[in-house]
Amino acid sequence: MSNNTAKRPNTMTERCRLRIKDPSGAEFEAEGPVDFIQSEKSQFLEAVRSGTTRRKAEPEDQPSEDRKDEAPAAEDLWKKIISVKGGAAVLRVKSPETTAQEAALIILAGSKILNHSEELSAITLSRALRSSGYQPHRLDRALLAEIKAGKITASGTKRSRSYSITRKGLEKIYGAITRLARYAQP
């Protein structure tokens, strides 16, 4: 008689990650407790079986007017906290809780969303931060922790350095954006 002493994982606290790609093109990705992932996965699989999953539309599948209206509320939120001056995004609102690093992330994200520019030069980002009321002495040193955390990517050296925000960076600054939006004038 064997004694099974293997520990069973605690499904309430153990965090897992799951990614599924269905042959139909539907994708599922979740991260969190095992119970949460199992329930979300079963809902996804049921939706795939019933054919109610929404597929991502390709740009040529939609008229350009429809693509503009995909997220008007999100663009309005960005326009509340960021203005574009001379091609550079500048924060309209300054919050006491927002650090220079968060402000840099918000400016990079705003440039990406409003200006459709994937990266900003170090000089442009530094000027945008100063125009927004933040005074980092050395931009490269101020952003080092964000680069190590994977929120920003940096390319080039010295004067030709440029920065871009990553998907992880966009996810992490959501709280700072909503906090700034509360300070914004209606």
ZAMI-62938 format. One record per residue: residue number from 1; residue in one letter; chain; x, y, z of N, C-alpha, C, O in turn. Coordinates in steps of 0.02 Angstrom, whole numbers, always signed. Layout:
ATOM    n  res  chain    n.xx    n.yy    n.zz   ca.xx   ca.yy   ca.zz    c.xx    c.yy    c.zz    o.xx    o.yy    o.zz
ATOM  NUM    a      A       X       Y       Z       X       Y       Z       X       Y       Z       X       Y       Z
...
END
This chain:
ATOM    n  res  chain    n.xx    n.yy    n.zz   ca.xx   ca.yy   ca.zz    c.xx    c.yy    c.zz    o.xx    o.yy    o.zz
ATOM    1    m      A     +43     -58      +0      +0      +0      +0     +45     +61      +0     +84     +71     +46
ATOM    2    s      A     +40    +102     -51     +83    +160     -55     +49    +221     -24     -12    +230     -30
ATOM    3    n      A     +90    +261      +8     +65    +321     +40     +83    +380      -5    +141    +397     -13
ATOM    4    n      A     +33    +411     -34     +44    +467     -79     +52    +530     -37      +3    +555      -9
ATOM    5    t      A    +113    +555     -33    +126    +614      +9    +137    +677     -32    +158    +728      -5
ATOM    6    a      A    +124    +674     -96    +133    +734    -138     +83    +787    -117     +24    +774    -106
ATOM    7    k      A    +109    +849    -112     +65    +904     -93     +22    +924    -152     +46    +930    -208
ATOM    8    r      A     -39    +936    -139     -85    +961    -190     -81   +1037    -188     -83   +1067    -134
ATOM    9    p      A     -76   +1070    -246     -70   +1143    -246    -132   +1177    -219    -188   +1153    -227
ATOM   10    n      A    -121   +1233    -186    -176   +1273    -160    -204   +1312    -219    -173   +1359    -243
ATOM   11    t      A    -264   +1293    -243    -291   +1324    -303    -315   +1395    -292    -329   +1430    -341
ATOM   12    m      A    -321   +1417    -231    -343   +1485    -218    -285   +1535    -220    -296   +1594    -236
ATOM   13    t      A    -224   +1513    -204    -169   +1560    -200    -115   +1549    -253     -78   +1595    -269
ATOM   14    e      A    -110   +1489    -281     -59   +1476    -330     -76   +1512    -396    -131   +1505    -422
ATOM   15    r      A     -28   +1550    -422     -39   +1588    -483     -12   +1549    -542     +43   +1520    -540
ATOM   16    c      A     -51   +1548    -596     -32   +1514    -656     -46   +1559    -716     -79   +1610    -710
ATOM   17    r      A     -19   +1538    -772     -30   +1575    -834     -47   +1524    -888     -16   +1471    -892
ATOM   18    l      A     -97   +1541    -930    -119   +1496    -982    -132   +1535   -1046    -161   +1589   -1044
ATOM   19    r      A    -109   +1507   -1101    -121   +1538   -1166    -143   +1483   -1214    -111   +1431   -1220
ATOM   20    i      A    -198   +1496   -1250    -226   +1447   -1296    -238   +1481   -1363    -265   +1537   -1366
ATOM   21    k      A    -218   +1448   -1417    -234   +1470   -1485    -276   +1416   -1517    -253   +1359   -1526
ATOM   22    d      A    -336   +1433   -1536    -381   +1387   -1568    -368   +1388   -1644    -350   +1441   -1670
ATOM   23    p      A    -377   +1332   -1679    -367   +1332   -1751    -412   +1381   -1788    -397   +1402   -1844
ATOM   24    s      A    -468   +1401   -1757    -513   +1449   -1788    -485   +1520   -1787    -511   +1565   -1819
ATOM   25    g      A    -430   +1530   -1749    -400   +1596   -1743    -415   +1629   -1676    -384   +1680   -1660
ATOM   26    a      A    -460   +1602   -1638    -476   +1630   -1572    -418   +1618   -1524    -387   +1565   -1525
ATOM   27    e      A    -404   +1667   -1483    -349   +1662   -1435    -374   +1677   -1365    -421   +1716   -1356
ATOM   28    f      A    -343   +1645   -1317    -360   +1654   -1247    -295   +1659   -1207    -249   +1620   -1217
ATOM   29    e      A    -293   +1707   -1162    -235   +1713   -1118    -260   +1736   -1050    -299   +1784   -1045
ATOM   30    a      A    -238   +1704    -997    -258   +1722    -929    -201   +1709    -881    -159   +1665    -892
ATOM   31    e      A    -201   +1748    -828    -151   +1740    -776    -186   +1752    -709    -224   +1800    -702
ATOM   32    g      A    -173   +1710    -661    -204   +1718    -595    -210   +1651    -560    -175   +1603    -576
ATOM   33    p      A    -254   +1649    -510    -264   +1587    -473    -291   +1532    -518    -325   +1545    -568
ATOM   34    v      A    -276   +1470    -501    -295   +1412    -542    -370   +1410    -553    -393   +1397    -608
ATOM   35    d      A    -409   +1421    -500    -482   +1418    -506    -508   +1470    -556    -552   +1454    -596
ATOM   36    f      A    -481   +1530    -555    -501   +1582    -601    -486   +1561    -673    -528   +1568    -717
ATOM   37    i      A    -426   +1536    -684    -405   +1516    -751    -449   +1460    -777    -469   +1460    -835
ATOM   38    q      A    -465   +1412    -734    -507   +1356    -755    -577   +1379    -776    -604   +1356    -826
ATOM   39    s      A    -606   +1426    -737    -673   +1449    -754    -672   +1491    -819    -717   +1485    -860
ATOM   40    e      A    -621   +1533    -826    -615   +1574    -887    -603   +1530    -949    -630   +1543   -1002
ATOM   41    k      A    -561   +1478    -940    -546   +1433    -995    -609   +1396   -1017    -621   +1388   -1077
ATOM   42    s      A    -648   +1373    -970    -709   +1337    -988    -758   +1383   -1024    -793   +1361   -1070
ATOM   43    q      A    -763   +1447   -1003    -806   +1494   -1038    -781   +1506   -1110    -820   +1510   -1157
ATOM   44    f      A    -715   +1513   -1117    -686   +1524   -1183    -699   +1464   -1228    -721   +1472   -1285
ATOM   45    l      A    -687   +1404   -1203    -697   +1344   -1244    -771   +1336   -1263    -786   +1315   -1319
ATOM   46    e      A    -816   +1353   -1218    -887   +1351   -1234    -905   +1402   -1288    -944   +1387   -1333
ATOM   47    a      A    -875   +1461   -1284    -887   +1512   -1335    -859   +1490   -1403    -890   +1504   -1455
ATOM   48    v      A    -802   +1457   -1403    -773   +1432   -1466    -818   +1379   -1495    -831   +1378   -1555
ATOM   49    r      A    -842   +1333   -1453    -887   +1280   -1477    -951   +1308   -1506    -975   +1284   -1557
ATOM   50    s      A    -979   +1360   -1473   -1042   +1388   -1497   -1032   +1439   -1553   -1080   +1460   -1585
ATOM   51    g      A    -969   +1457   -1566    -954   +1503   -1621    -968   +1576   -1605    -978   +1616   -1651
ATOM   52    t      A    -970   +1594   -1541    -986   +1663   -1522    -924   +1705   -1507    -931   +1762   -1483
ATOM   53    t      A    -865   +1679   -1519    -805   +1721   -1507    -800   +1773   -1562    -816   +1760   -1620
ATOM   54    r      A    -777   +1831   -1542    -767   +1885   -1591    -698   +1877   -1620    -649   +1869   -1582
ATOM   55    r      A    -692   +1880   -1685    -626   +1877   -1714    -600   +1948   -1722    -639   +1995   -1729
ATOM   56    k      A    -535   +1955   -1720    -503   +2020   -1730    -510   +2038   -1803    -492   +1999   -1847
ATOM   57    a      A    -535   +2097   -1815    -544   +2118   -1884    -477   +2143   -1912    -440   +2179   -1879
ATOM   58    e      A    -464   +2122   -1972    -404   +2146   -2007    -419   +2217   -2031    -477   +2233   -2045
ATOM   59    p      A    -368   +2259   -2038    -379   +2328   -2060    -418   +2332   -2126    -459   +2378   -2134
ATOM   60    e      A    -408   +2286   -2173    -443   +2291   -2236    -515   +2266   -2230    -555   +2277   -2275
ATOM   61    d      A    -533   +2233   -2174    -601   +2209   -2165    -648   +2264   -2143    -709   +2258   -2152
ATOM   62    q      A    -622   +2319   -2115    -664   +2372   -2088    -652   +2436   -2126    -596   +2451   -2147
ATOM   63    p      A    -705   +2475   -2137    -695   +2542   -2164    -657   +2585   -2114    -660   +2572   -2054
ATOM   64    s      A    -621   +2634   -2138    -579   +2675   -2094    -620   +2712   -2043    -595   +2726   -1988
ATOM   65    e      A    -683   +2730   -2057    -724   +2766   -2009    -738   +2722   -1948    -739   +2747   -1891
ATOM   66    d      A    -748   +2658   -1959    -761   +2612   -1903    -700   +2605   -1858    -707   +2601   -1797
ATOM   67    r      A    -641   +2602   -1888    -580   +2595   -1848    -568   +2656   -1805    -541   +2650   -1750
ATOM   68    k      A    -588   +2715   -1828    -579   +2776   -1788    -621   +2774   -1725    -602   +2800   -1673
ATOM   69    d      A    -680   +2741   -1730    -727   +2741   -1674    -718   +2682   -1628    -761   +2670   -1585
ATOM   70    e      A    -664   +2643   -1635    -654   +2584   -1594    -654   +2600   -1520    -687   +2566   -1480
ATOM   71    a      A    -618   +2652   -1500    -613   +2669   -1429    -614   +2744   -1420    -564   +2773   -1399
ATOM   72    p      A    -671   +2777   -1435    -673   +2850   -1428    -666   +2871   -1355    -638   +2924   -1342
ATOM   73    a      A    -691   +2831   -1309    -686   +2849   -1239    -613   +2849   -1216    -593   +2893   -1178
ATOM   74    a      A    -575   +2801   -1239    -504   +2797   -1221    -466   +2857   -1250    -423   +2885   -1216
ATOM   75    e      A    -481   +2876   -1311    -447   +2933   -1341    -466   +2998   -1305    -424   +3042   -1297
ATOM   76    d      A    -529   +3003   -1284    -550   +3062   -1246    -513   +3066   -1180    -494   +3120   -1158
ATOM   77    l      A    -502   +3008   -1148    -464   +3006   -1086    -393   +3032   -1098    -367   +3072   -1059
ATOM   78    w      A    -361   +3009   -1152    -294   +3032   -1168    -292   +3106   -1181    -247   +3141   -1159
ATOM   79    k      A    -342   +3131   -1217    -343   +3203   -1233    -355   +3246   -1171    -338   +3305   -1171
ATOM   80    k      A    -385   +3217   -1119    -394   +3253   -1056    -327   +3265   -1021    -316   +3318    -991
ATOM   81    i      A    -283   +3216   -1025    -221   +3221    -986    -160   +3240   -1028    -108   +3258   -1000
ATOM   82    i      A    -165   +3235   -1094    -107   +3249   -1137    -127   +3297   -1193    -180   +3289   -1224
ATOM   83    s      A     -84   +3345   -1207     -93   +3387   -1266     -31   +3379   -1309     +23   +3364   -1284
ATOM   84    v      A     -40   +3388   -1373     +16   +3380   -1420     +38   +3450   -1442      -1   +3487   -1472
ATOM   85    k      A     +99   +3467   -1426    +126   +3532   -1444    +191   +3522   -1483    +239   +3493   -1457
ATOM   86    g      A    +192   +3546   -1544    +252   +3539   -1585    +271   +3467   -1598    +331   +3452   -1604
ATOM   87    g      A    +223   +3423   -1602    +237   +3353   -1616    +254   +3312   -1554    +263   +3251   -1559
ATOM   88    a      A    +260   +3345   -1496    +277   +3309   -1435    +218   +3309   -1387    +182   +3359   -1382
ATOM   89    a      A    +207   +3254   -1354    +154   +3249   -1305    +176   +3282   -1240    +232   +3271   -1217
ATOM   90    v      A    +132   +3322   -1210    +147   +3356   -1147     +88   +3343   -1100     +30   +3346   -1121
ATOM   91    l      A    +103   +3330   -1037     +50   +3319    -988     +13   +3384    -975     +44   +3436    -962
ATOM   92    r      A     -53   +3382    -978     -94   +3440    -961    -102   +3446    -886    -110   +3501    -859
ATOM   93    v      A    -101   +3389    -852    -116   +3385    -782     -56   +3358    -745     -24   +3310    -768
ATOM   94    k      A     -40   +3387    -688     +14   +3362    -646     -16   +3342    -579     -50   +3381    -546
ATOM   95    s      A      -2   +3281    -559     -26   +3254    -496     +31   +3249    -447     +87   +3232    -467
ATOM   96    p      A     +20   +3263    -383     +74   +3257    -334     +99   +3184    -326    +155   +3173    -305
ATOM   97    e      A     +56   +3136    -343     +76   +3066    -335    +115   +3040    -395    +147   +2987    -391
ATOM   98    t      A    +115   +3076    -451    +147   +3052    -512    +221   +3069    -511    +240   +3127    -504
ATOM   99    t      A    +263   +3019    -518    +335   +3029    -518    +358   +3045    -590    +320   +3039    -637
ATOM  100    a      A    +420   +3067    -596    +447   +3083    -662    +450   +3020    -705    +440   +3023    -766
ATOM  101    q      A    +463   +2962    -675    +464   +2900    -713    +395   +2883    -740    +388   +2864    -798
ATOM  102    e      A    +343   +2890    -698    +275   +2878    -722    +256   +2928    -776    +224   +2910    -825
ATOM  103    a      A    +276   +2991    -767    +261   +3042    -817    +293   +3024    -883    +263   +3033    -936
ATOM  104    a      A    +355   +2999    -882    +388   +2978    -943    +350   +2921    -977    +342   +2921   -1038
ATOM  105    l      A    +327   +2873    -938    +288   +2818    -965    +224   +2844    -997    +204   +2821   -1051
ATOM  106    i      A    +190   +2891    -963    +128   +2918    -989    +140   +2956   -1054    +101   +2951   -1101
ATOM  107    i      A    +194   +2995   -1056    +210   +3033   -1117    +226   +2985   -1175    +204   +2996   -1231
ATOM  108    l      A    +264   +2933   -1160    +279   +2883   -1213    +215   +2850   -1238    +206   +2840   -1298
ATOM  109    a      A    +171   +2832   -1191    +108   +2800   -1210     +64   +2848   -1249     +33   +2829   -1300
ATOM  110    g      A     +60   +2910   -1226     +20   +2960   -1261     +45   +2973   -1331      +5   +2981   -1378
ATOM  111    s      A    +111   +2975   -1339    +140   +2984   -1406    +123   +2925   -1451    +110   +2933   -1510
ATOM  112    k      A    +125   +2867   -1422    +110   +2807   -1461     +36   +2806   -1482     +21   +2789   -1539
ATOM  113    i      A      -8   +2825   -1437     -79   +2821   -1451    -105   +2880   -1492    -141   +2871   -1541
ATOM  114    l      A     -85   +2941   -1473    -111   +3000   -1506     -72   +3019   -1569    -101   +3039   -1619
ATOM  115    n      A      -5   +3012   -1567     +37   +3031   -1624     +55   +2972   -1669     +82   +2982   -1723
ATOM  116    h      A     +40   +2912   -1646     +58   +2851   -1682    +134   +2846   -1693    +156   +2821   -1744
ATOM  117    s      A    +172   +2871   -1645    +245   +2865   -1649    +268   +2812   -1600    +254   +2815   -1540
ATOM  118    e      A    +303   +2763   -1626    +324   +2706   -1586    +378   +2725   -1535    +380   +2697   -1480
ATOM  119    e      A    +421   +2772   -1553    +475   +2789   -1506    +487   +2865   -1508    +471   +2900   -1556
ATOM  120    l      A    +516   +2888   -1452    +535   +2958   -1445    +609   +2963   -1433    +638   +2921   -1398
ATOM  121    s      A    +640   +3014   -1460    +711   +3024   -1446    +718   +3047   -1374    +671   +3074   -1345
ATOM  122    a      A    +776   +3036   -1346    +788   +3056   -1277    +780   +3131   -1268    +753   +3154   -1217
ATOM  123    i      A    +801   +3170   -1317    +795   +3243   -1313    +721   +3263   -1313    +701   +3306   -1273
ATOM  124    t      A    +681   +3234   -1357    +610   +3250   -1361    +575   +3231   -1296    +534   +3269   -1271
ATOM  125    l      A    +590   +3172   -1270    +559   +3150   -1207    +580   +3195   -1149    +538   +3212   -1107
ATOM  126    s      A    +643   +3214   -1146    +667   +3258   -1094    +632   +3326   -1097    +611   +3353   -1045
ATOM  127    r      A    +624   +3353   -1157    +589   +3418   -1165    +516   +3412   -1146    +488   +3457   -1114
ATOM  128    a      A    +485   +3357   -1164    +415   +3346   -1147    +406   +3341   -1071    +358   +3368   -1043
ATOM  129    l      A    +453   +3307   -1038    +450   +3303    -964    +458   +3371    -932    +421   +3388    -886
ATOM  130    r      A    +505   +3411    -957    +516   +3478    -929    +455   +3522    -941    +435   +3560    -897
ATOM  131    s      A    +425   +3518   -1001    +365   +3557   -1016    +306   +3535    -973    +260   +3574    -960
ATOM  132    s      A    +308   +3473    -950    +255   +3447    -907    +266   +3463    -834    +223   +3449    -792
ATOM  133    g      A    +324   +3492    -817    +337   +3511    -748    +381   +3464    -709    +387   +3471    -649
ATOM  134    y      A    +413   +3417    -742    +457   +3370    -709    +529   +3386    -729    +542   +3403    -786
ATOM  135    q      A    +575   +3381    -682    +644   +3400    -694    +693   +3344    -677    +731   +3350    -629
ATOM  136    p      A    +693   +3289    -714    +743   +3238    -700    +812   +3263    -721    +820   +3290    -776
ATOM  137    h      A    +862   +3253    -678    +930   +3276    -695    +958   +3236    -754    +984   +3265    -802
ATOM  138    r      A    +953   +3171    -750    +978   +3127    -803    +921   +3080    -823    +902   +3036    -784
ATOM  139    l      A    +896   +3089    -881    +840   +3048    -905    +859   +2974    -908    +819   +2931    -889
ATOM  140    d      A    +919   +2959    -932    +940   +2890    -937    +942   +2855    -870    +924   +2797    -864
ATOM  141    r      A    +964   +2891    -819    +967   +2861    -752    +897   +2857    -721    +882   +2809    -684
ATOM  142    a      A    +856   +2906    -735    +787   +2905    -708    +747   +2847    -736    +704   +2820    -701
ATOM  143    l      A    +761   +2828    -798    +722   +2775    -830    +754   +2706    -825    +726   +2657    -851
ATOM  144    l      A    +811   +2701    -794    +847   +2638    -789    +805   +2582    -757    +804   +2526    -781
ATOM  145    a      A    +771   +2598    -703    +729   +2548    -669    +672   +2525    -713    +653   +2466    -714
ATOM  146    e      A    +643   +2572    -751    +587   +2555    -796    +612   +2510    -854    +576   +2465    -875
ATOM  147    i      A    +672   +2523    -877    +701   +2482    -930    +714   +2412    -904    +699   +2362    -937
ATOM  148    k      A    +744   +2407    -844    +757   +2341    -814    +694   +2302    -800    +693   +2241    -804
ATOM  149    a      A    +640   +2338    -783    +576   +2306    -769    +539   +2286    -834    +488   +2251    -831
ATOM  150    g      A    +565   +2307    -892    +535   +2288    -955    +477   +2333    -976    +438   +2314   -1020
ATOM  151    k      A    +469   +2391    -944    +415   +2436    -962    +433   +2481   -1020    +389   +2505   -1056
ATOM  152    i      A    +498   +2493   -1029    +522   +2536   -1083    +580   +2499   -1117    +617   +2462   -1085
ATOM  153    t      A    +587   +2510   -1181    +646   +2486   -1216    +686   +2548   -1238    +657   +2599   -1257
ATOM  154    a      A    +751   +2542   -1236    +795   +2596   -1257    +839   +2570   -1313    +863   +2514   -1311
ATOM  155    s      A    +850   +2613   -1362    +894   +2593   -1417    +939   +2653   -1433    +920   +2710   -1422
ATOM  156    g      A    +998   +2639   -1458   +1045   +2691   -1473   +1088   +2709   -1413   +1077   +2683   -1358
ATOM  157    t      A   +1135   +2753   -1424   +1179   +2775   -1369   +1185   +2850   -1369   +1176   +2883   -1420
ATOM  158    k      A   +1199   +2876   -1312   +1211   +2947   -1300   +1158   +2991   -1333   +1099   +2985   -1315
ATOM  159    r      A   +1177   +3034   -1379   +1130   +3082   -1408   +1080   +3051   -1456   +1028   +3081   -1469
ATOM  160    s      A   +1095   +2993   -1481   +1048   +2962   -1528   +1004   +2909   -1494    +976   +2865   -1527
ATOM  161    r      A    +998   +2913   -1428    +958   +2865   -1391    +884   +2880   -1401    +863   +2938   -1404
ATOM  162    s      A    +844   +2827   -1405    +772   +2836   -1410    +738   +2784   -1366    +766   +2731   -1352
ATOM  163    y      A    +678   +2801   -1344    +640   +2759   -1298    +572   +2742   -1327    +543   +2781   -1364
ATOM  164    s      A    +548   +2682   -1311    +480   +2663   -1330    +449   +2624   -1273    +484   +2590   -1235
ATOM  165    i      A    +384   +2630   -1266    +349   +2595   -1212    +329   +2525   -1236    +312   +2516   -1294
ATOM  166    t      A    +333   +2478   -1191    +314   +2409   -1207    +242   +2396   -1186    +211   +2437   -1153
ATOM  167    r      A    +217   +2339   -1205    +149   +2319   -1184    +145   +2316   -1108     +95   +2338   -1078
ATOM  168    k      A    +197   +2290   -1076    +198   +2287   -1003    +196   +2357    -973    +162   +2368    -923
ATOM  169    g      A    +231   +2404   -1004    +230   +2473    -980    +161   +2504    -986    +139   +2540    -942
ATOM  170    l      A    +126   +2489   -1041     +58   +2515   -1051     +12   +2488    -997     -31   +2524    -971
ATOM  171    e      A     +19   +2424    -981     -23   +2394    -930      -9   +2423    -861     -56   +2434    -822
ATOM  172    k      A     +54   +2436    -846     +73   +2460    -780     +53   +2533    -767     +43   +2551    -709
ATOM  173    i      A     +46   +2574    -819     +31   +2645    -806     -43   +2660    -806     -63   +2718    -798
ATOM  174    y      A     -84   +2610    -815    -156   +2622    -817    -180   +2657    -754    -221   +2703    -758
ATOM  175    g      A    -155   +2637    -697    -175   +2669    -633    -155   +2742    -631    -194   +2784    -607
ATOM  176    a      A     -95   +2758    -654     -72   +2827    -655    -114   +2869    -703    -127   +2928    -689
ATOM  177    i      A    -134   +2840    -758    -176   +2877    -806    -244   +2893    -776    -267   +2950    -782
ATOM  178    t      A    -275   +2844    -745    -340   +2857    -714    -334   +2907    -657    -380   +2947    -646
ATOM  179    r      A    -279   +2905    -620    -268   +2953    -566    -262   +3023    -595    -290   +3070    -567
ATOM  180    l      A    -226   +3031    -649    -219   +3097    -681    -286   +3121    -709    -301   +3180    -706
ATOM  181    a      A    -324   +3075    -736    -389   +3094    -764    -436   +3123    -711    -478   +3165    -727
ATOM  182    r      A    -428   +3101    -649    -469   +3129    -595    -452   +3202    -582    -495   +3242    -563
ATOM  183    y      A    -388   +3220    -593    -366   +3289    -583    -384   +3334    -642    -384   +3396    -635
ATOM  184    a      A    -399   +3304    -699    -412   +3343    -759    -477   +3381    -755    -524   +3359    -722
ATOM  185    q      A    -479   +3438    -787    -540   +3478    -792    -588   +3442    -838    -567   +3414    -889
ATOM  186    p      A    -653   +3442    -823    -702   +3408    -866    -710   +3444    -932    -750   +3422    -974
END
